[in-house]
């Protein structure tokens, strides 16, 4: 998939619901159902927002859990640290700085090393 357009990023930054979802996911992991419940949003709207934010690389899927009924439940977290928007020479450009996410196996191993 190609990089998001500057217009897509500006749309995200001006969409209050998307920003609220991003704040909720900052440093935490939630499923789409948990996001909908926390923000009192319809599940269908939440799925659309989460899908769009994942496409824009604003949030990242962190894990998938198989539930007892055989369906999968995906969990997400915030994936951006900073967004810079520039308007120069009649062009809008942006730069996204992603968060440093350590692999859970690496974090687990480091936990063993410190004990």
KANOR-V819650 format. One record per backbone hydrogen bond with DSSP energy under -0.5 kcal/mol. CO is the residue of the C=O (numbers start at 1). NH is the residue of the N-H. Records with the same first field share a line. If there is no record, write none. Layout:
BEGIN
CO=NH / NH
END
This chain:
BEGIN
5=9
6=10
7=11
8=12
9=13
10=14
12=15
14=16
15=19
16=20
17=21
18=22
19=23
20=24
21=25
22=26
23=26
25=27 / 28 / 78
30=76
31=35
32=36
33=37
34=38
35=39
36=40 / 41
37=40
42=46
43=47
44=48
45=49
46=50
47=51
48=52
49=53
50=54
51=55
52=56
53=58 / 59
54=57
58=79 / 80
60=77
63=75
65=67 / 73
67=70
71=67
73=65
74=32
75=62 / 63
76=30
77=60
79=99
82=97
84=95
86=88 / 93
88=91
91=88 / 93
93=86
95=84
96=98
97=81 / 82
99=101
100=102
103=107
104=108
105=109
106=110
107=111
108=112
109=113
110=114
111=115
112=115
END
